[in-house]
Amino acid sequence: MSLPNPLSTLHRHRDLVVQFTHRELQLRHRGSRLGHVWALLSPLTMMALYLFVFGLIFKSKFGVLPNETTFDFALALLLGLSFYHVIAEAIAAAPMLITNQPNFVKKVVFPLEVIPFSTVASSLYHALLSILLLLAIAVFSRAGVSWTGALALPVLLLPLAFMALGLAWGMSALGVFVRDITHLTPFMTTVVMFSSAVFYAPPTRDPQIWAFLKFNPLLLLINEARKAVLWHAPIDYGVMGYVYLFAAATVALGYVLFALLRPYFAEVL
């Protein structure tokens, strides 16, 4: 059984991709007075909460910059949250993406691949806004922004998009048949957050813990992004090679699972 090329499918239906991404963005802010301003306020409020708990109460530090301030910690925290939320939103939304669209499922010619893709595109849009905000305020920090690292952000965001898309395709397909997945997503997103060093430094000095966490591609990606943009350190392309391989495998497996299960969606719904 030959599977259709997802890139050609998305390119052929690019107008639908734009339309559904725009619809997803509108639905997120429908009925709110501030509208798209929440795309900036939401990450800032979450950052403020984690900063209060981990930065002010627990006095956490990443320990990379000399004489690291609370502001430096906040910037690294915001960058980590921006990357994490792309994956977390894909996991949280994916199981219901297809089941909530039975009318589209029953249309034989409708490209269902577009629905998870648009959700991930919407999450990336919000992540980009958060990162742009970070770059704007980071210039006031003592270390400043590494603009060479900032220019490398597309290299860092691409595997993030692949991982989120693979999870969205795979979990949206499984969600049609196993509705219980929706009850597991809060636990899954929490595990991802705590295992990805979003608000603490990677525990490289603890060999037993690091032996497991060093294979977490999101942790490695967040760490490389902080190094490149905020800590003025070069990207480790050996690490990025592993992250890209993992991301490519994730998006490929996610799409294969989606394509194999798609013919049976209409029977279940």
FIVOFI-574137 format. One record per residue (C-alpha): x, y, z. Coordinates in steps of 0.2 Angstrom, whole numbers, plus 5000, padded with zeros to 4 digits. Example, Ala and Ser with C-alpha at 12.3 -4.5 7.8 and 13.67 -1.06 7.14 Angstrom:
<atoms>
506249785039/506849955036/
</atoms>
This chain:
<atoms>
500050005000/500850164994/500550325005/500250494998/501650625000/501150735014/502150885008/501350874991/499550854999/499851005010/500551104995/499151064984/497851114997/498851265004/497351375003/496451265015/497951265026/497951455027/496051455030/496051325044/497551405052/496651575052/495151495059/496151405073/496851575078/495151655077/494351515088/495751545101/495251725104/493451725100/492451825112/493851895121/494052085122/495952085120/495951965105/497751925099/498452025113/498251865123/499551785112/500751885122/499951895138/499651705140/501551665140/501951815150/500751765164/501351585164/503151655165/502751765179/501951625189/503451505186/504651645189/503851685206/503851495211/505551445205/506551605203/505951695219/505451565231/506651425226/507951545220/508251435205/509751475193/510251405176/512051445182/512751475165/512951665165/514151745178/513151835191/511551775184/510051895188/508251855191/507951945174/509151825165/508251685173/506651745167/507251765149/507851585149/506251535157/505151625143/506151545129/505951375137/504151395139/503951455121/504651295114/503751185127/502051255123/502151205105/502351025110/501151035124/499751105114/499950975100/499850835114/498350915122/497350955107/497750815095/496650675102/495050765098/495550855082/494750725070/493350665082/492750845083/492650855064/491450715059/490750815044/492450825036/492850645039/491450595029/491950695014/493050575004/493950714995/494350825011/496250815016/496150785034/498050805036/497650995035/496750995052/498250935063/499451045053/498451195055/498351175074/500251155075/500451305063/499351405076/500451355090/502051405081/501351575077/501051605096/502851535100/503551655087/502651805095/503351755112/505151735105/505051905096/504451985113/505951895121/507151965109/506452145111/506652135130/508252035131/509252185124/509052265141/509852115150/511652125155/512151995143/511052055129/510551955114/511651845103/511051905086/512051765078/511051645088/509451735085/509751715066/509951525069/508151515077/507451445061/508651295062/508051275080/506151295077/506051175062/506351015072/505151075085/503851095071/504150925065/504050845082/502350935086/501650885069/502150705070/501350705088/499750795081/499550675066/499850515076/498850555092/497350635082/497250465073/497350365089/496150475097/494750415085/494850245091/495550265109/494550405117/495350375134/496950465127/496150635131/496250585150/498050555149/498650715140/498750825156/499850695163/500850685147/501150875146/501650885164/502950745161/503650835146/503750995155/504750925170/505850815160/506350955147/507251065159/506051205156/506351295172/507951215178/509751175171/509951005164/510550895178/512250845169/513150825186/511950685191/512450545180/510950425185/509650555180/510650625165/510750455158/508950455154/508550645151/510050665139/508950575126/507550695127/507550795111/506550935118/507650965133/509150965121/508251085109/507851205123/509551205130/510351235112/509151385110/509651465126/511451435123/511351515105/510151665109/510451705127/512051635133/513251675118/513751495115/513951405099/512651275094/513151095096/512751025079/513050845085/511650875097/510650955083/510950805072/510150695084/508650815087/508350825068/508450635066/507150615081/506050745073/506150665056/505650495063/504250575074/503450665059/503650515048/502950385060/501550505065/501050525047/501150345043/500050305057/498850435052/498750375034/498550195039/497150225051/496250365040/495150245030/494350185046/493950355053/492150365045/491750185052/492050235070/491350415069/
</atoms>
